[in-house]
């Protein structure tokens, strides 16, 4: 596992071996970021099930200014801290060892908003995808932001959640990446 592109291109990242985490492969990560756009002009990324931090670190490497990483597993959290330090992103990141649901409640209290949110929970924990509704209802995602959900091919995520629509879905083996953004009807109201 490594940083694919940007200012930290080629930097190796430490992954957790075991059954509790499942790092996004470099091939999937590269494809995902090609869809999102190769670079970002600032902004904030929220990596809710960060694991070793590969997705959030990639977003920072490609131009995001700030990242918040949430990881519950102690081994993965240790690797996450090491990867952020190795990439020299301590100054622009916040990392929390916490359950995603509890962490999201705290972010809502802070009135936090992100431009890009990664939601990649353990595949068997389908209830965590319900967090997308909480994210949208509580304006944790900015109106022009994108929510990216990584999930098992056997799980069909809804075409629309609140005011956000699934505008793209890509399949990579047994993994599906679903992309959500504000529906065009809502964009007119917000714009």
N, C-alpha and C positions, 0 to 999 in steps of 0.2 A: 504494500500500500504506500502511495506517495502523493505529493501534491502534483497535479497534472499540468497546471499553467499559472501564469502570473508571476508576481515578485518572488515567490518561494518555489517556483517550478523545479521539480525533481527532488525536493526534500522528502526523504523517507519518513513515514509515519509508523509509529508502533501500534500494532493491533492487538486485541485481546484474543487469545486462543480459548475456545470453549463453546458452550452451548448457550450462554446467556446473551451474547452479542453476535451480530452478523454484519461485519463491515461491508459497505457498498464497494463492489469491485471497481478497480480503476477504469475498466471499460464502460461500466454503467455510469460512473461519475463523469467521465469525459462526455458521454452522450447527453447526459442530463444538463451539463453546463453549456453544451453546444446549443441546446434548445433554449435555455434561459438567456443566452447571450454570452459571448466570450469574456466580456469585462463588465464591471459595474462602475458607476460614477458615484461612489460613496454609498451611504445607506447603512442599515442595521440588519443583521441576520440573527435569527433565533433558531438554534438547533436543539429541539425539544428532547430527543432521545439520542444524545450526541455520540454515545459509544466512545470511540477514540478521537472523535472530532473531525473526521475526514471531510464531511460535507461543509461544515461551517468554516473550517480552515481554508478549504478551497475557495469559498466565497470571499474570505478576507484577502487571500492571495490575488484574487481577480479584481479587487478594488473596493469591496465593502469596507466601511470605516470602523464599525463596531460589531462585536459578536457576543451573544449570550448563549452559553452552553449549559444544558441540563442533562445530568446523567445520574442514575440511581445506583448502578452496580459499582462496588468499591474498586475492583480491578480495572474496569474500564475507566473509571474516574481518575485513577492514578495515571493511566496511559494518556488520558485527555490532558491532564496537567503537564505531563512531560512533553507531549506533542506541541502544545501551545508555547511552552518555554523554548523548545528546540526551534520553533518557527519565529521566535521573538515577538509574540503577539500578546504578552501579558498586559501591556499598557492599554490595549484596545478591546480587551475581553473581560467578561465576567463569567465565572464558572461556579456552578452550584451542584452539590451532591444532594439530589432531592428527587422525589417522585414527580413526574411531569404534571399530573393533575394539581398537586399542591403548589408546584412552582408557577404554574399558569395563574392560579388564584392570586399569588403574590405579585406577579407581573401586572395583573388587572388592577390591583390596588394601587400600584405605582403609576398607572395610566401609561404603561409602556406600549410603544408601537414599533413594529418591525416592517421592513420592506420585503423581506424574504423569510419564510418559515419552512423549516424541514421537519416533517413528522415521519419518523421511521421507527415505530415501536416494534417490540417482538411480534412476529407474525401471528402467533396464537392469541395475542391480546387485542382482539378486535374492538373492544370497548374504547380503546384509546383513540380510535378514529373519530369518536364523538367529540373529541376536543376541538375539531375543526369548527363545529357549531359555536362552541364557547369563544373561540378565537375571533370569529366573525362578529358575533353578537356584542362582544365587549371591545370591539375596535382595536384588538391587539395587532391586527394586520392593517396597514395603511390602505386607503381606497385604491391606490395604484400598485399595491403589493401582490405577491404571488405566494401561494401555499403549495408545497410539493410533498406529496404523500408516497412513500415507498411501501408496497404491500405484496402479499402472496397473490399469485394469479387466481387462486380460488376465491378470493374476496372481491366482490364487485362494490366499488364505492359509488355513491349516488352521483347522478349527473349534475345536480345542483344542491348546494348547502346554503341556506339562507339566501343572500344576494350574490353569492359566488357560484360560478359555473365551472365544471370540468371542461377545459378547453382543449386538453390534449391528454392522451394516454399512450404510453409506450411499454412494450413487453420485451423483457430480456430473460429468456429461459423461464424460470418459475417466479421471476420478479416483475412487478408492474409498477411503473411510476405514473402517478396521476397529478396533473397540474391544474390548479384552481386560481381563478382571478375574478374580479368583479364583473358581473354580467354587463353587456353593452347597454341594456336599458338603464341599469343603475349608474353606469358611467355618465350618462347624459344628466341624470339628477345631481350627481356629485360634481360634474365638470362645470 
